[in-house]
Amino acid sequence: MELTAKASRPVAEMIGAGFGGLWAVMGAAGLPRSWTPWAAAAALAITLFLIGRLWFSASPNSTGLFRRGAYRITVILEVAALAASGYLLPRYGLQAYFVPAIGIIVGLHFIGLWRASAKPIFLWIAAALCAISAAASVLPAAPEGFLNPRVVFASYGNAMVLWISTARRK
């Protein structure tokens, strides 16, 4: 009798697709209000499609998510940096830079994921998220309800990085 390995779902990729959807919904908030519901619905549809595609692509040679210690440290540092930026940016009148700051923090967190998983794709994701978010920070901000280039560029750019990285799974 031939033994087969238990197929496992690509959990890391599904999480990436989900966070890509979260970034896209945040980008929808940077669009004019009349576009927001349609853009958010499109983001949800794309995300559900990618997660569904990943769900049905279980692989028998998939390993665990990450080595637990390095993964926990990465997430703890990310949450601490997000909390600090959420407190400090508004305090110094820099709240308009919050979305690009989130992108840079999340991007740096992928360096820790690379260390935890030894998968080089995480370095590409880290570099792309940081570059897009840094570029977005030099764009102008806009009042709520109008097109906000800084939020739209950072959010949709980061969503595309995460969606592309999950869609490229073999």
Residue pairs with C-beta under 8 A, 6 or more apart in sequence:
4 60
5 60
5 61
6 60
7 58
7 59
7 60
7 62
8 58
8 59
8 60
8 62
9 54
9 55
9 58
9 62
10 54
10 57
10 58
10 59
10 62
10 169
11 65
12 65
12 66
12 117
13 54
13 165
13 166
13 169
14 51
14 54
14 55
14 166
16 125
16 162
16 165
16 166
17 47
17 50
17 51
17 54
17 162
17 163
17 166
18 47
18 51
19 106
19 162
20 46
20 47
20 50
20 158
20 159
20 160
20 161
20 162
20 163
20 166
21 43
21 44
21 46
21 47
21 48
21 159
23 155
23 156
23 158
23 159
23 162
24 39
24 40
24 42
24 43
24 46
24 47
24 155
24 156
24 159
25 40
25 43
25 44
26 99
26 151
26 155
27 39
27 43
27 151
27 152
27 154
27 155
27 156
27 159
28 35
28 36
28 37
28 39
28 40
28 43
28 155
29 36
29 151
29 155
30 99
30 147
30 148
30 149
30 150
30 151
30 152
30 155
31 39
31 147
31 148
31 152
32 145
32 146
32 147
33 145
43 159
46 163
47 163
50 163
50 166
50 167
53 167
54 166
54 169
57 169
65 71
65 117
66 113
66 116
66 117
67 116
67 117
69 116
70 112
70 115
70 116
71 112
71 113
71 116
73 112
74 109
74 112
74 113
74 115
74 116
75 109
77 109
77 112
78 105
78 106
78 108
78 109
78 112
81 105
81 108
82 102
82 105
85 98
85 101
85 102
85 105
86 98
88 94
89 95
89 97
89 98
89 101
90 98
96 141
96 150
97 137
97 150
99 133
99 136
99 150
99 151
99 154
99 155
100 133
100 134
100 136
100 137
100 150
100 154
101 133
101 137
102 133
102 154
103 129
103 130
103 132
103 133
103 136
103 154
103 157
103 158
104 129
104 130
104 133
104 134
106 129
106 158
107 125
107 126
107 127
107 128
107 129
107 130
107 133
108 126
108 130
109 126
110 122
110 123
110 125
110 126
110 129
111 122
111 123
111 126
113 119
113 122
114 120
114 122
114 123
114 126
121 165
121 168
124 165
125 161
125 162
125 165
128 161
129 158
129 161
132 153
132 154
132 157
132 158
132 161
133 154
133 157
133 158
135 153
135 157
136 149
136 150
136 151
136 153
136 154
136 157
137 150
137 154
139 149
139 150
139 153
140 149
140 150
141 148
141 149
141 150
141 151
142 148
142 149
142 150
